[in-house]
């Protein structure tokens, strides 16, 4: 009888698994093409598990701090948080169950791109000290460039709360605000920094890496209840993501990737051809493995400056078991 029952239950479990609904994975993004999420799974042969073990839904946000409430309410499964925002989510928003599971890109790594703060060419601002009394456009408060401004203004003897005025301007509107003289300086990341008008008419005052060097600028973070409940699906997704990163960063695929970016943004391919996934772009972490040393450095700076309520131990809030399992399959 036992010999008959065991195969029956095995067949039943297989049938239940085959009929299980794919796990919905909602992942945030801010910058079109700047973040990889909009193109990540579009390469040929990349998304082998999509629609089977998981469904993939990229969700747009105006900034990384906006993802924290969405994580808190369960409206977002994986957040692509700036290095600074990750510490804020843990220390200030009380997300003790948040875990960094992967890294997407690094700012200022070697000779790759670093986010810019720019002024118009005819501006009288030529150094950080010249910003006294000026209006600065910020994509968000609490983001990575917010900490950059704080550090560099402080180093120049300026008080970010008294000597300058900071107004929030979303990145797609930054050029207009600068060109219409509503702000004196604005921040520009890819792809917006490569707008031909910006390249012709604006110049850089400082870059993010001038404040604290190269760092994992965007990390993937999720809460442990979601991760534990959906371990197999998350590993499958990360396995597909590794294939996606390999496709996107392969120079042999440059023309195809440029075409994908043009199709997504409805912009001409010429807007991306010269810089996308080259050294003029952010450094893309092909194996998705975070560099915790520089990340810890920025967490420590935030604690020292009072940006967060307590020091965050990056290693304690990192769980690479999902990535390790996905990487093991690729070897």
VOBA-1610 file (N, C-alpha, C; in pm, whole numbers, padded with zeros to 5 digits, always signed):
BEGIN
Unk+00083-00121+00000Unk+00000+00000+00000Unk+00087+00126+00000Unk+00194+00127+00086Unk+00284+00242+00094Unk+00348+00273-00040Unk+00382+00165-00114Unk+00443+00185-00246Unk+00348+00255-00341Unk+00219+00241-00318Unk+00119+00306-00404Unk+00092+00449-00359Unk+00095+00471-00225Unk+00061+00603-00171Unk+00171+00705-00201Unk+00298+00668-00184Unk+00408+00764-00202Unk+00409+00821-00344Unk+00404+00739-00450Unk+00401+00796-00583Unk+00280+00886-00606Unk+00166+00850-00541Unk+00045+00931-00558Unk+00066+01072-00504Unk+00123+01082-00382Unk+00145+01213-00322Unk+00251+01293-00398Unk+00353+01224-00448Unk+00455+01292-00529Unk+00392+01352-00655Unk+00306+01275-00719Unk+00238+01323-00838Unk+00146+01439-00805Unk+00079+01431-00686Unk-00011+01538-00645Unk+00066+01668-00620Unk+00180+01658-00551Unk+00262+01777-00525Unk+00313+01839-00653Unk+00356+01756-00746Unk+00404+01807-00876Unk+00293+01879-00949Unk+00172+01823-00942Unk+00059+01886-01010Unk+00024+02020-00946Unk+00029+02024-00812Unk+00000+02149-00742Unk+00104+02256-00777Unk+00230+02216-00780Unk+00336+02311-00814Unk+00323+02360-00957Unk+00284+02270-01047Unk+00270+02307-01188Unk+00158+02406-01208Unk+00052+02395-01122Unk-00063+02483-01137Unk-00054+02608-01050Unk+00055+02620-00970Unk+00070+02736-00882Unk+00088+02862-00965Unk+00026+02970-00917Unk+00041+03099-00984Unk+00184+03150-00967Unk+00242+03208-01070Unk+00375+03267-01055Unk+00373+03378-00949Unk+00480+03390-00874Unk+00491+03493-00772Unk+00513+03628-00840Unk+00432+03725-00806Unk+00450+03859-00864Unk+00566+03927-00793Unk+00664+03972-00871Unk+00777+04046-00817Unk+00771+04188-00872Unk+00733+04281-00785Unk+00726+04423-00822Unk+00855+04490-00778Unk+00928+04543-00873Unk+01059+04602-00845Unk+01059+04748-00889Unk+01111+04834-00805Unk+01109+04977-00833Unk+01221+05022-00924Unk+01197+05133-00991Unk+01302+05199-01070Unk+01274+05348-01075Unk+01377+05429-01098Unk+01365+05575-01103Unk+01405+05631-01238Unk+01522+05593-01287Unk+01578+05653-01408Unk+01560+05560-01528Unk+01496+05606-01634Unk+01486+05522-01754Unk+01625+05499-01813Unk+01660+05374-01830Unk+01792+05327-01875Unk+01899+05349-01769Unk+01886+05452-01683Unk+01979+05468-01573Unk+01969+05348-01481Unk+01847+05312-01446Unk+01822+05184-01381Unk+01807+05077-01488Unk+01848+04955-01458Unk+01843+04849-01558Unk+01706+04782-01567Unk+01619+04806-01469Unk+01495+04729-01459Unk+01407+04738-01583Unk+01411+04851-01651Unk+01324+04868-01768Unk+01367+04783-01886Unk+01493+04738-01888Unk+01546+04659-01999Unk+01595+04522-01955Unk+01598+04497-01827Unk+01671+04385-01769Unk+01636+04249-01829Unk+01510+04223-01852Unk+01468+04090-01895Unk+01428+04083-02042Unk+01461+04187-02117Unk+01415+04194-02256Unk+01508+04128-02356Unk+01628+04093-02316Unk+01722+04029-02408Unk+01677+03889-02446Unk+01716+03842-02563Unk+01677+03708-02607Unk+01731+03599-02516Unk+01646+03506-02477Unk+01688+03393-02395Unk+01720+03428-02251Unk+01683+03547-02206Unk+01718+03592-02071Unk+01617+03543-01967Unk+01489+03572-01989Unk+01386+03550-01887Unk+01329+03408-01893Unk+01412+03310-01860Unk+01372+03171-01873Unk+01265+03129-01771Unk+01264+03198-01656Unk+01169+03161-01550Unk+01048+03255-01544Unk+01053+03364-01619Unk+00943+03461-01614Unk+00814+03399-01667Unk+00708+03419-01594Unk+00579+03362-01633Unk+00561+03219-01587Unk+00665+03161-01530Unk+00657+03023-01479Unk+00660+03025-01327Unk+00775+03065-01270Unk+00783+03073-01123Unk+00756+03214-01072Unk+00776+03313-01156Unk+00751+03451-01114Unk+00700+03534-01231Unk+00627+03640-01199Unk+00591+03746-01293Unk+00665+03872-01251Unk+00704+03952-01348Unk+00794+04065-01324Unk+00722+04195-01357Unk+00720+04287-01262Unk+00652+04415-01284Unk+00740+04531-01238Unk+00809+04598-01330Unk+00884+04718-01291Unk+00786+04832-01257Unk+00810+04900-01146Unk+00720+05006-01099Unk+00801+05135-01088Unk+00752+05241-01153Unk+00826+05367-01155Unk+00801+05451-01031Unk+00909+05510-00978Unk+00902+05604-00867Unk+00982+05728-00905Unk+00946+05841-00846Unk+01018+05965-00875Unk+01154+05972-00809Unk+01173+05895-00701Unk+01300+05894-00629Unk+01306+05768-00544Unk+01425+05734-00497Unk+01437+05614-00414Unk+01371+05630-00276Unk+01373+05748-00211Unk+01302+05759-00083Unk+01153+05727-00094Unk+01094+05749-00212Unk+00952+05720-00230Unk+00923+05570-00223Unk+01025+05488-00239Unk+01006+05343-00233Unk+00990+05292-00090Unk+01036+05369+00008Unk+01030+05322+00147Unk+00886+05303+00193Unk+00795+05399+00174Unk+00656+05375+00213Unk+00593+05258+00137Unk+00632+05241+00009Unk+00576+05131-00070Unk+00622+04996-00016Unk+00745+04988+00032Unk+00793+04867+00098Unk+00715+04843+00227Unk+00690+04952+00301Unk+00622+04940+00430Unk+00479+04890+00414Unk+00412+04930+00307Unk+00272+04891+00287Unk+00257+04762+00208Unk+00368+04707+00161Unk+00361+04584+00082Unk+00325+04606-00062Unk+00335+04732-00109Unk+00304+04763-00249Unk+00426+04750-00340Unk+00539+04716-00282Unk+00663+04696-00358Unk+00737+04579-00295Unk+00791+04493-00379Unk+00858+04373-00328Unk+01009+04389-00321Unk+01069+04446-00424Unk+01212+04473-00426Unk+01233+04620-00460Unk+01303+04690-00374Unk+01331+04832-00397Unk+01473+04847-00449Unk+01491+04937-00544Unk+01626+04970-00592Unk+01666+05099-00519Unk+01725+05082-00404Unk+01753+05195-00315Unk+01892+05253-00338Unk+01900+05385-00331Unk+02031+05449-00330Unk+02104+05407-00203Unk+02235+05413-00206Unk+02314+05374-00089Unk+02268+05445+00037Unk+02239+05574+00026Unk+02196+05651+00143Unk+02055+05613+00186Unk+01968+05586+00089Unk+01829+05556+00121Unk+01817+05424+00195Unk+01903+05329+00164Unk+01899+05200+00233Unk+01919+05218+00383Unk+02015+05300+00421Unk+02039+05324+00564Unk+01922+05397+00628Unk+01861+05490+00555Unk+01746+05563+00608Unk+01629+05468+00631Unk+01606+05376+00538Unk+01496+05280+00553Unk+01514+05195+00678Unk+01637+05154+00704Unk+01665+05067+00818Unk+01663+05144+00951Unk+01739+05253+00957Unk+01757+05324+01083Unk+01643+05419+01116Unk+01590+05489+01016Unk+01488+05590+01042Unk+01347+05537+01026Unk+01325+05452+00925Unk+01192+05397+00902Unk+01168+05268+00980Unk+01269+05220+01048Unk+01253+05105+01136Unk+01236+04971+01066Unk+01286+04960+00944Unk+01273+04834+00870Unk+01388+04740+00906Unk+01379+04683+01024Unk+01484+04592+01071Unk+01486+04462+00992Unk+01378+04435+00917Unk+01373+04312+00836Unk+01414+04336+00691Unk+01467+04453+00661Unk+01513+04482+00525Unk+01648+04415+00501Unk+01663+04355+00383Unk+01788+04290+00348Unk+01833+04330+00208Unk+01959+04366+00195Unk+02019+04392+00065Unk+02049+04257+00001Unk+01999+04235-00118Unk+02016+04104-00182Unk+02104+04111-00307Unk+02130+04232-00357Unk+02212+04244-00479Unk+02250+04391-00497Unk+02342+04415-00589Unk+02382+04551-00626Unk+02369+04568-00777Unk+02322+04683-00817Unk+02294+04706-00959Unk+02402+04789-01029Unk+02444+04897-00964Unk+02543+04985-01030Unk+02626+05057-00926Unk+02743+05104-00972Unk+02832+05181-00887Unk+02853+05319-00948Unk+02853+05417-00863Unk+02880+05554-00905Unk+03028+05584-00888Unk+03088+05643-00993Unk+03225+05689-00982Unk+03330+05581-00978Unk+03296+05461-01020Unk+03392+05351-01017Unk+03495+05369-01128Unk+03623+05371-01091Unk+03733+05392-01187Unk+03701+05512-01277Unk+03696+05492-01409Unk+03670+05608-01496Unk+03527+05607-01550Unk+03437+05538-01481Unk+03297+05538-01521Unk+03227+05664-01470Unk+03104+05679-01510Unk+03027+05800-01481Unk+02999+05817-01332Unk+02992+05944-01290Unk+02947+05979-01156Unk+02845+06091-01169Unk+02739+06085-01092Unk+02631+06183-01100Unk+02684+06325-01085Unk+02628+06417-01163Unk+02677+06555-01171Unk+02583+06654-01106Unk+02638+06759-01047Unk+02564+06879-01013Unk+02617+06989-01105Unk+02526+07053-01181Unk+02566+07139-01291Unk+02501+07277-01284Unk+02570+07373-01343Unk+02520+07511-01358Unk+02528+07548-01505Unk+02462+07655-01543Unk+02472+07704-01680Unk+02611+07759-01707Unk+02652+07754-01832Unk+02787+07797-01868Unk+02817+07941-01828Unk+02715+08030-01834Unk+02739+08170-01801Unk+02715+08202-01654Unk+02697+08100-01573Unk+02673+08121-01430Unk+02799+08175-01361Unk+02782+08260-01261Unk+02898+08308-01184Unk+02949+08204-01083Unk+02881+08091-01076Unk+02921+07985-00982Unk+03032+07902-01047Unk+03148+07897-00982Unk+03261+07820-01035Unk+03316+07720-00934Unk+03277+07734-00810Unk+03320+07640-00706Unk+03209+07630-00602Unk+03223+07534-00515Unk+03117+07507-00418Unk+03089+07630-00330Unk+03193+07701-00292Unk+03174+07819-00205Unk+03087+07925-00270Unk+03084+07927-00404Unk+03003+08026-00476Unk+02853+07998-00466Unk+02816+07887-00407Unk+02674+07851-00397Unk+02603+07926-00284Unk+02673+08000-00203Unk+02610+08072-00092Unk+02501+08166-00145Unk+02383+08151-00089Unk+02270+08234-00129Unk+02198+08185-00253Unk+02238+08070-00306Unk+02182+08019-00431Unk+02071+07915-00408Unk+01997+07888-00514Unk+01891+07788-00512Unk+01939+07663-00583Unk+01929+07550-00515Unk+01977+07424-00568Unk+01859+07330-00592Unk+01855+07271-00710Unk+01751+07173-00742Unk+01795+07034-00702Unk+01708+06963-00630Unk+01738+06827-00584Unk+01627+06734-00628Unk+01664+06618-00684Unk+01562+06522-00724Unk+01483+06473-00603Unk+01548+06461-00488Unk+01479+06421-00366Unk+01564+06455-00246Unk+01500+06473-00132Unk+01571+06484-00006Unk+01590+06344+00049Unk+01709+06315+00097Unk+01739+06182+00149Unk+01806+06091+00049Unk+01821+06136-00076Unk+01888+06057-00176Unk+02039+06071-00167Unk+02109+06000-00256Unk+02255+05999-00251Unk+02314+06138-00275Unk+02258+06212-00370Unk+02314+06345-00399Unk+02285+06443-00286Unk+02183+06417-00205Unk+02155+06502-00090Unk+02271+06497+00008Unk+02321+06376+00033Unk+02436+06361+00121Unk+02561+06421+00058Unk+02576+06405-00073Unk+02690+06464-00143Unk+02693+06615-00125Unk+02577+06679-00146Unk+02570+06825-00129Unk+02606+06865+00014Unk+02550+06793+00109Unk+02575+06826+00249Unk+02724+06823+00280Unk+02791+06717+00237Unk+02934+06701+00266Unk+03016+06810+00200Unk+02992+06834+00071Unk+03075+06930-00003Unk+03046+07074+00038Unk+02922+07104+00071Unk+02890+07239+00122Unk+02957+07260+00257Unk+02950+07158+00342Unk+03014+07169+00473Unk+03164+07189+00458Unk+03226+07113+00367Unk+03370+07126+00346Unk+03408+07264+00295Unk+03314+07332+00230Unk+03339+07467+00178Unk+03299+07574+00279Unk+03259+07533+00399Unk+03223+07628+00503Unk+03081+07678+00496Unk+02995+07608+00422Unk+02855+07650+00408Unk+02763+07557+00486Unk+02653+07615+00533Unk+02551+07538+00605Unk+02437+07510+00507Unk+02410+07382+00484Unk+02308+07344+00386Unk+02170+07393+00425Unk+02148+07418+00553Unk+02017+07462+00600Unk+02003+07614+00607Unk+02114+07686+00600Unk+02110+07831+00615Unk+02164+07908+00494Unk+02267+07854+00431Unk+02338+07930+00328Unk+02287+07906+00187Unk+02206+07801+00168Unk+02149+07772+00035Unk+02002+07736+00053Unk+01929+07743-00057Unk+01789+07698-00059Unk+01780+07577-00150Unk+01728+07468-00096Unk+01715+07346-00175Unk+01568+07321-00205Unk+01537+07305-00333Unk+01400+07277-00376Unk+01398+07145-00451Unk+01291+07069-00433Unk+01280+06942-00503Unk+01233+06964-00646Unk+01309+06910-00740Unk+01274+06914-00883Unk+01303+06774-00937Unk+01202+06707-00989Unk+01224+06573-01041Unk+01316+06579-01162Unk+01395+06474-01178Unk+01500+06473-01279Unk+01452+06509-01420Unk+01337+06460-01466Unk+01294+06498-01601Unk+01268+06648-01617Unk+01247+06719-01505Unk+01218+06862-01510Unk+01339+06948-01474Unk+01451+06885-01445Unk+01568+06958-01397Unk+01624+07053-01502Unk+01630+07009-01626Unk+01683+07095-01733Unk+01601+07221-01746Unk+01470+07206-01751Unk+01383+07323-01767Unk+01400+07419-01650Unk+01407+07366-01527Unk+01422+07452-01410Unk+01554+07529-01415Unk+01660+07463-01461Unk+01790+07530-01470Unk+01791+07631-01583Unk+01742+07594-01698Unk+01745+07683-01814Unk+01654+07803-01797Unk+01549+07788-01718Unk+01456+07899-01693Unk+01495+07979-01569Unk+01612+07949-01514Unk+01670+08021-01399Unk+01584+08012-01274Unk+01508+07903-01262Unk+01433+07879-01139Unk+01523+07820-01031Unk+01631+07759-01074Unk+01735+07710-00984Unk+01869+07755-01039Unk+01969+07762-00952Unk+02103+07801-00995Unk+02192+07681-01025Unk+02159+07568-00965Unk+02233+07445-00989Unk+02136+07327-00978Unk+02156+07227-01062Unk+02071+07109-01058Unk+02154+06983-01068Unk+02095+06871-01028Unk+02164+06743-01037Unk+02121+06668-01162Unk+02216+06602-01225Unk+02190+06533-01351Unk+02255+06395-01350Unk+02171+06294-01367Unk+02216+06156-01381Unk+02188+06112-01524Unk+02236+05994-01561Unk+02202+05940-01692Unk+02055+05896-01688Unk+01980+05915-01795Unk+02021+05964-01927Unk+02018+06115-01943Unk+01966+06188-01842Unk+01937+06331-01857Unk+02062+06415-01877Unk+02175+06371-01823Unk+02299+06447-01838Unk+02343+06453-01984Unk+02301+06355-02065Unk+02345+06350-02205Unk+02246+06415-02301Unk+02150+06487-02248Unk+02064+06571-02331Unk+02156+06670-02405Unk+02145+06681-02537Unk+02236+06770-02611Unk+02235+06914-02560Unk+02120+06964-02518Unk+02113+07101-02464Unk+02195+07113-02336Unk+02187+07012-02250Unk+02263+07013-02126Unk+02412+07007-02156Unk+02451+06922-02248Unk+02592+06909-02285Unk+02648+07040-02342Unk+02566+07112-02417Unk+02611+07237-02478Unk+02613+07353-02381Unk+02514+07359-02292Unk+02488+07483-02217Unk+02516+07476-02068Unk+02560+07361-02017Unk+02583+07350-01872Unk+02720+07288-01845Unk+02770+07312-01725Unk+02899+07258-01685Unk+02890+07206-01542Unk+02981+07118-01508Unk+02978+07049-01380Unk+03054+07126-01272Unk+02990+07136-01156Unk+03056+07195-01039Unk+03117+07086-00952Unk+03043+06980-00930Unk+03098+06865-00859Unk+03021+06739-00895Unk+03083+06627-00863Unk+03022+06496-00889Unk+03002+06423-00756Unk+02920+06322-00760Unk+02893+06248-00637Unk+03020+06191-00577Unk+03107+06136-00660Unk+03227+06071-00607Unk+03324+06170-00542Unk+03305+06301-00566Unk+03390+06400-00501Unk+03367+06405-00350Unk+03250+06355-00305Unk+03217+06359-00164Unk+03269+06238-00089Unk+03252+06117-00146Unk+03294+05998-00072Unk+03342+05884-00160Unk+03385+05915-00280Unk+03445+05814-00365Unk+03345+05722-00431Unk+03396+05617-00495Unk+03310+05521-00564Unk+03231+05439-00462Unk+03106+05409-00498Unk+03020+05335-00406Unk+02909+05266-00484Unk+02856+05158-00428Unk+02738+05094-00486Unk+02623+05192-00473Unk+02587+05253-00584Unk+02490+05362-00586Unk+02347+05310-00573Unk+02319+05196-00631Unk+02185+05137-00626Unk+02196+04991-00584Unk+02129+04956-00475Unk+02125+04818-00429Unk+01980+04769-00431Unk+01963+04638-00446Unk+01831+04578-00439Unk+01806+04534-00296Unk+01692+04575-00242Unk+01658+04542-00104Unk+01513+04495-00095Unk+01491+04394-00012Unk+01357+04340+00008Unk+01340+04301+00154Unk+01217+04288+00198Unk+01189+04252+00337Unk+01188+04100+00353Unk+01232+04055+00470Unk+01250+03910+00489Unk+01122+03828+00476Unk+01004+03877+00516Unk+00884+03794+00496Unk+00861+03758+00349Unk+00881+03855+00260Unk+00867+03828+00117Unk+00974+03732+00070Unk+01096+03753+00113Unk+01207+03669+00069Unk+01190+03525+00117Unk+01154+03508+00242Unk+01141+03373+00298Unk+01024+03297+00236Unk+00916+03367+00211Unk+00797+03304+00154Unk+00821+03261+00010Unk+00905+03336-00061Unk+00917+03317-00206Unk+01061+03289-00248Unk+01135+03215-00166Unk+01277+03193-00193Unk+01303+03139-00333Unk+01231+03034-00374Unk+01258+02971-00504Unk+01234+03069-00618Unk+01126+03146-00610Unk+01095+03243-00716Unk+01198+03354-00722Unk+01243+03401-00605Unk+01344+03508-00601Unk+01475+03459-00661Unk+01515+03337-00629Unk+01638+03281-00687Unk+01624+03271-00839Unk+01508+03226-00886Unk+01484+03217-01031Unk+01493+03355-01096Unk+01434+03455-01030Unk+01440+03591-01085Unk+01584+03641-01091Unk+01659+03621-00985Unk+01798+03669-00985Unk+01881+03593-01088Unk+01852+03465-01108Unk+01921+03391-01214Unk+01895+03455-01350Unk+01769+03489-01377Unk+01736+03558-01502Unk+01801+03695-01508Unk+01805+03765-01393Unk+01866+03898-01389Unk+02015+03891-01422Unk+02082+03786-01377Unk+02224+03770-01410Unk+02243+03755-01560Unk+02154+03677-01624Unk+02161+03664-01770Unk+02132+03799-01836Unk+02036+03872-01777Unk+02003+04003-01831Unk+02119+04099-01823Unk+02189+04102-01708Unk+02304+04190-01693Unk+02415+04152-01789Unk+02435+04022-01808Unk+02538+03976-01902Unk+02507+04022-02044Unk+02379+04016-02080Unk+02340+04059-02215Unk+02357+04209-02231Unk+02310+04286-02134Unk+02312+04431-02145Unk+02454+04486-02148Unk+02545+04423-02076Unk+02682+04477-02064Unk+02779+04419-02165Unk+02734+04328-02249Unk+02821+04270-02351Unk+02833+04368-02468Unk+02955+04419-02496Unk+02970+04515-02606Unk+02917+04464-02740Unk+02917+04333-02759Unk+02867+04276-02885Unk+02717+04302-02902Unk+02647+04330-02792Unk+02503+04353-02797Unk+02467+04501-02795Unk+02567+04588-02809Unk+02544+04732-02790Unk+02432+04785-02881Unk+02437+04752-03007Unk+02336+04803-03100Unk+02196+04756-03061Unk+02185+04630-03021Unk+02055+04576-02980Unk+02005+04644-02853Unk+02094+04667-02758Unk+02055+04730-02632Unk+02014+04875-02655Unk+02087+04944-02740Unk+02049+05081-02776Unk+01910+05083-02838Unk+01882+04986-02922Unk+01749+04977-02981Unk+01642+04952-02877Unk+01671+04869-02778Unk+01577+04843-02670Unk+01550+04970-02591Unk+01656+05047-02563Unk+01640+05172-02487Unk+01559+05274-02566Unk+01587+05283-02695Unk+01514+05376-02780Unk+01366+05339-02786Unk+01339+05210-02793Unk+01200+05165-02799Unk+01127+05195-02669Unk+01193+05175-02556Unk+01128+05199-02427Unk+01101+05348-02404Unk+01199+05431-02436Unk+01187+05574-02407Unk+01121+05654-02519Unk+01103+05590-02635Unk+01048+05659-02754Unk+01140+05773-02798Unk+01270+05754-02776Unk+01372+05849-02819Unk+01453+05787-02931Unk+01519+05869-03014Unk+01602+05812-03121Unk+01721+05735-03065Unk+01765+05635-03138Unk+01878+05555-03094Unk+02003+05640-03075Unk+02015+05747-03151Unk+02132+05835-03139Unk+02145+05898-03001Unk+02034+05904-02925Unk+02038+05961-02791Unk+02113+05871-02694Unk+02134+05744-02731Unk+02195+05647-02640Unk+02323+05585-02694Unk+02343+05590-02823Unk+02449+05511-02886Unk+02587+05541-02832Unk+02617+05666-02801Unk+02752+05706-02764Unk+02789+05667-02621Unk+02691+05651-02532Unk+02725+05636-02391Unk+02664+05515-02320Unk+02551+05463-02366Unk+02479+05361-02292Unk+02564+05236-02267Unk+02578+05198-02141Unk+02656+05081-02099Unk+02800+05085-02149Unk+02856+05205-02151Unk+02999+05225-02179Unk+03060+05291-02055Unk+03185+05336-02067Unk+03248+05405-01955Unk+03187+05542-01930Unk+03107+05591-02023Unk+03035+05717-02001Unk+02908+05696-01919Unk+02879+05573-01889Unk+02761+05536-01811Unk+02809+05492-01672Unk+02713+05467-01581Unk+02749+05407-01453Unk+02812+05270-01475Unk+02895+05229-01381Unk+02949+05094-01384Unk+02840+04996-01343Unk+02810+04901-01429Unk+02706+04803-01401Unk+02768+04679-01337Unk+02711+04636-01225Unk+02765+04523-01150Unk+02714+04395-01215Unk+02794+04339-01302Unk+02750+04226-01384Unk+02710+04104-01302Unk+02784+04078-01193Unk+02750+03962-01110Unk+02657+03998-00994Unk+02617+04124-00987Unk+02521+04173-00887Unk+02573+04167-00743Unk+02700+04138-00724Unk+02755+04124-00589Unk+02791+04262-00533Unk+02732+04302-00420Unk+02763+04435-00364Unk+02901+04442-00303Unk+02960+04560-00308Unk+03088+04588-00243Unk+03055+04655-00109Unk+03055+04579-00003Unk+03004+04628+00125Unk+03096+04727+00195Unk+03224+04729+00158Unk+03317+04822+00222Unk+03280+04967+00198Unk+03276+05013+00072Unk+03234+05151+00045Unk+03091+05180+00090Unk+03004+05079+00082Unk+02866+05099+00127Unk+02863+05127+00276Unk+02941+05052+00353Unk+02951+05076+00496Unk+03006+05216+00525Unk+03100+05260+00443Unk+03160+05392+00461Unk+03054+05501+00452Unk+02965+05492+00353Unk+02859+05594+00341Unk+02759+05582+00455Unk+02730+05458+00499Unk+02641+05441+00615Unk+02700+05509+00738Unk+02832+05495+00756Unk+02899+05555+00873Unk+02895+05707+00864Unk+02915+05761+00744Unk+02910+05906+00726Unk+02771+05958+00763Unk+02668+05887+00720Unk+02531+05929+00752Unk+02509+05932+00903Unk+02561+05832+00973Unk+02546+05829+01119Unk+02621+05945+01184Unk+02743+05970+01137Unk+02825+06077+01194Unk+02760+06214+01175Unk+02694+06233+01061Unk+02634+06363+01029Unk+02491+06376+01081Unk+02440+06269+01141Unk+02304+06276+01193Unk+02195+06253+01089Unk+02233+06203+00972Unk+02134+06174+00868Unk+02047+06055+00908Unk+02103+05964+00984Unk+02028+05848+01034Unk+02039+05844+01186Unk+01942+05778+01249Unk+01932+05777+01394Unk+02038+05690+01461Unk+02087+05592+01386Unk+02186+05501+01443Unk+02273+05445+01332Unk+02393+05400+01366Unk+02481+05339+01267Unk+02420+05208+01218Unk+02426+05189+01088Unk+02375+05067+01025Unk+02492+04979+00984Unk+02487+04853+01024Unk+02589+04755+00987Unk+02547+04692+00853Unk+02615+04729+00747Unk+02576+04684+00613Unk+02574+04532+00603Unk+02674+04467+00662Unk+02682+04321+00652Unk+02564+04254+00722Unk+02522+04310+00835Unk+02412+04250+00911Unk+02279+04260+00836Unk+02269+04357+00747Unk+02145+04376+00672Unk+02159+04332+00526Unk+02251+04242+00502Unk+02272+04187+00368Unk+02252+04036+00372Unk+02179+03985+00275Unk+02157+03841+00261Unk+02184+03802+00116Unk+02300+03745+00093Unk+02339+03710-00044Unk+02311+03563-00076Unk+02235+03494+00008Unk+02208+03352-00017Unk+02129+03331-00146Unk+02041+03426-00179Unk+01963+03415-00303Unk+02054+03432-00424Unk+02141+03533-00417Unk+02236+03558-00525Unk+02335+03444-00537Unk+02383+03392-00425Unk+02478+03281-00428Unk+02416+03159-00497Unk+02289+03132-00467Unk+02222+03017-00528Unk+02208+03038-00679Unk+02177+03161-00718Unk+02162+03190-00861Unk+02296+03183-00933Unk+02402+03235-00869Unk+02535+03230-00929Unk+02585+03086-00943Unk+02550+03002-00846Unk+02593+02862-00851Unk+02537+02791-00974Unk+02418+02829-01016Unk+02358+02768-01134Unk+02429+02810-01263Unk+02493+02925-01260Unk+02555+02977-01382Unk+02695+02924-01404Unk+02748+02851-01308Unk+02884+02796-01321Unk+02882+02653-01374
//
